[in-house]
Amino acid sequence: MKTIRNENDRAEMIRRLNGLDSGAQPLWGKMNVEQMLSHLAQTSEWPFVRTVPDRSNLFSRTIIKPLVIYLLPMPKDVKMPREVDQLQDGRPPKGFDE
C-alpha cells in the first residue's frame, strides 16, 4: 500500500498533483480539480483537528478493515460526511492557482 511516509510514493503523489490541469474531467467521481484539492487538504487535516469516536469491534478490526484496505478495490461514489463533501458543506475551493 502506498504511503506518504515512503519517499518514492510521496514523490509520485507530488508529481501527480503537479501534473493536474484545472480543465481536467473527473475520472472517478463528480468533483472538479479545485474541489478535489480542497477535499484532500480538508480530509488530511482531520487527524489533527478532529476526534473521531472508535466504533470498531473485533470483527471490523480483524476481518473487515484488512479486506477494505488491502484486498477489495476502492468503490466509486462513496458518501463522505457533509463537512468534507465538496458538493455539500465542504470547505470551498480557493482556486486552482492559489
Stockholm file with secondary structure:
# STOCKHOLM 1.0

chainA/1-98         MKTIRNENDRAEMIRRLNGLDSGAQPLWGKMNVEQMLSHLAQTSEWPFVRTVPDRSNLFSRTIIKPLVIYLLPMPKDVKMPREVDQLQDGRPPKGFDE
#=GR chainA/1-98 SS CCCTTSHHHHHHHHHHHHTCCTTCCCSSSSCCHHHHHHHHHHHHHHHHHCCCCCCCCHHIIIIIHHIIIIISCCCSSCCCCGGGCTTTTSCCCCCTTC
#=GC SS_cons        CCCTTSHHHHHHHHHHHHTCCTTCCCSSSSCCHHHHHHHHHHHHHHHHHCCCCCCCCHHIIIIIHHIIIIISCCCSSCCCCGGGCTTTTSCCCCCTTC
//
